[in-house]
Amino acid sequence: KITIPIAGVALIGGVLLATPYREVRNYRIVTEHGASNPLSLALTIKAGTVTLVPGEKFLIEGEAWGHGVPTSKVAVHFVEVDQGDETQVVYKERISGHFTEVEQTLTITVPWERIRHLTIDVSDSEVNLSLPKDLGNLRGIDVTAGDGDITVMSSPQKINWHDASDRENFGEPSDTVGSRGPVIDVKDSFEGKIILNR
């Protein structure tokens, strides 16, 4: 019989769990329509800190890193779909494998004057949403699910919001009927926290 000492098994397990992981992010719109069409943006964030900043062209850049079993990664599904006069852009993360630790920093440059709708699902992560002075044709922001934190750096333009769960996030919900400005709609499945910095 071949026996492996318990200490040896523990050592091998420790080495496997400490396998380093690092991956660079660089995503941009590549279709001709997507470069000029109004955009509908859907983000699913699973790790780290993500900052959305105003800019002329849509761009996601940054990196993810950590330690875990071999082949573990923060997998990304990125797709853009032209839908008539609008382009839908989907960026969706998924934790694959097992991490003992994982971090990520992303900067997402958003051409707000072309954004019609933004959907955010944020889990175990932090999103900083920096809004410009003019939100263009933005109809609304849906916070659909997750348990992360979202900090909204508000623009001078009026922003209304509705929280389906009646939690106290950043004040009393606005009456969105007949009001001007985009709406932040917080769905009941969102269990995180929203902070508004005016």
Disulfide bonds with the S-S distance in Angstrom:
none
